[in-house]
Amino acid sequence: MMTAINLQDEGTFQMKQPARDLLKRLGSKRAQVIGWRDMWAMVTQKGAKMFGESYSKSTDFSTWGAPVVLRTEVPLISTEGWILFVYVILC
C-alpha cells in the first residue's frame, strides 16, 4: 500500500504525538519537527520503502513556509511480472 500525504496551510495545531509517531514509523524524518504553518509532503509504502519527503519551515508566526514540491517514482509490479512506474507529484 502506497501512501501520499501533504500538509499545507496549518495542519499541526491538532496533530498530537501519536500521529507524529505514526508518521515516523512510516519513514518520516521530519514528523517530530513539523510546526506552525510549515509545509510538508511524504510518499511512502508501509513496511517497505520511503520514496520521498519534502519540508519547508515557516520563518515566523505570521507567514507560511515556502511551497514544497515532491516528485518521486513508485514502481508497481503486476502479478504477470511486468513493472509499471507511477510518477507522484505533490505540491
Secondary structure, 3 states (H helix, E strand, C coil): CEEEEEECCCCCCCCCHHHHHHHHHCCCCCCCCCCCCCEEEEEEECCCEEEEEEEECCCCCCCCCCCCCEEEEEEEECCCCCEEEEEEEEC
